[in-house]
Amino acid sequence: MTELRLYILQRVTAFLMIPLILAHVFVIFYATSNGLKAGDILARTQGSVGWALFYGLFVLLAAIHGAIGVRTVLREWADLSRTTASIASGALAALLFALGMRAVIAVVMPGGAL
């Protein structure tokens, strides 16, 4: 993928994450201000396809966004080649996505099972 396309993709993922971040912060504020504990919150998210889709999209966008940023840092600061930086950032994106989806599954699966 060209540098320009990666630049645009990172800006698009940032733009798409803005409403997700705001919703996430709002939900946290609402839950904590109403005295909900972690167990109460998990009880409300278990089995929810909506929360799974919301946080699944959030994880996907964050993994892409973060990996592109790390690729840029590797290219500029570590002076890595495009190929090496792309491989490293691709591996990071896969790791972030896998760990994030593991967390999503734990939050929405009944009983928090992985």
Buried (B, 14 or more C-beta within 10 A) or exposed (E): EEEEEBEEBBEEBBEBBEEBEEEBEEBEEEBEEEEBEEEEBBEEBBEEEEBBEBBBBBBBBBBBBBBBBBBBEBBEEEEBEEEBBBBBBEEBBEEBBEEBBEEBBBBBBEEEEE
